[in-house]
Amino acid sequence: ELAELLDEEKLSGVPVLVFANKQDLLTAAPASEIAEGLNLHTIRDRVWQI
């Protein structure tokens, strides 16, 4: 679904912000794991932040 949104021409160049809620929990995934799971490292045409 994220890939489909990023392909939308109207959203070209729009930054991506991922909210990782409940980071205070011991079971929370670290930002690096979230980025890997969403393949954010493959996004080259815009800024992204977790």
PLY file of the C-alpha trace (Angstrom):
ply
format ascii 1.0
element vertex 50
property float x
property float y
property float z
element edge 49
property int vertex1
property int vertex2
end_header
0.00 0.00 0.00
2.84 2.41 0.79
4.46 1.72 -2.58
1.18 2.48 -4.34
0.87 5.80 -2.51
4.43 6.76 -3.37
3.70 6.09 -7.05
0.87 8.64 -7.08
1.88 11.58 -9.27
0.08 14.03 -6.96
2.34 12.96 -4.09
5.59 13.20 -6.02
8.36 14.55 -3.81
6.19 14.70 -0.69
8.16 13.63 2.42
7.20 10.41 4.22
6.73 10.47 7.98
6.26 7.16 9.82
4.91 7.32 13.36
6.21 4.47 15.50
3.93 4.58 18.52
4.62 3.04 21.92
8.40 3.13 21.61
8.56 3.11 25.42
7.49 -0.56 25.47
10.14 -3.27 25.77
8.61 -5.08 22.80
8.78 -2.04 20.50
10.66 -2.49 17.25
13.64 -0.15 16.81
13.49 2.46 14.05
16.02 0.53 11.96
13.78 -2.57 12.00
10.74 -0.52 11.03
12.65 1.09 8.16
13.79 -2.32 6.95
10.29 -3.78 7.21
8.84 -0.95 5.14
11.79 -0.97 2.71
12.29 2.74 3.32
15.93 2.47 2.24
14.69 1.96 -1.33
12.96 5.37 -1.39
15.32 7.69 -3.24
13.05 10.44 -4.54
11.95 11.93 -1.22
12.94 12.39 2.41
11.61 9.93 4.96
11.70 9.97 8.76
10.60 7.62 11.51
0 1
1 2
2 3
3 4
4 5
5 6
6 7
7 8
8 9
9 10
10 11
11 12
12 13
13 14
14 15
15 16
16 17
17 18
18 19
19 20
20 21
21 22
22 23
23 24
24 25
25 26
26 27
27 28
28 29
29 30
30 31
31 32
32 33
33 34
34 35
35 36
36 37
37 38
38 39
39 40
40 41
41 42
42 43
43 44
44 45
45 46
46 47
47 48
48 49
